Amino acid sequence: MVGKNLITLDSNNWEKELKNSSLPVIVDFWAEWCVPCKMLEPIYEELAKEFEGRVRFGRLNVDENPDIAEKYGIMAIPTLIIFKGGEEVDRLIGAAPKNKLVQFIEENIK
């Protein structure tokens, strides 16, 4: 992963990274074969840099972690979910332009 504010999540670190974070965590549920996910990736990496210190960014591969994807009812990817204190606050389904992603994040981290 690129940058220290962008973490790869999996079944082993999911609870620790989400529950122990003092900052909101936005998680990108994605898969290797997903074209919209690939389109979102560079924008997501930019946002991780821009929001450093305000929001933590994580990525979870749904093919490698189907248990977590199922727990959160992920039916389409990419899906972005914002968590505070380990609890879901909001979600955005599908790839979106950067300005929409910024708005989604800003509205949910107040």
Buried (B, 14 or more C-beta within 10 A) or exposed (E): EEEEBBBEBBEEEBEEBBEEBEBBBBBBBBBEEBEBBBEBBEBBBBBBEEBBEEBBBBBBBBEEBEEBBEEBEBEEBBBBBBBBEBEEBBBBBEBBEBEEBBEBBEEBBE
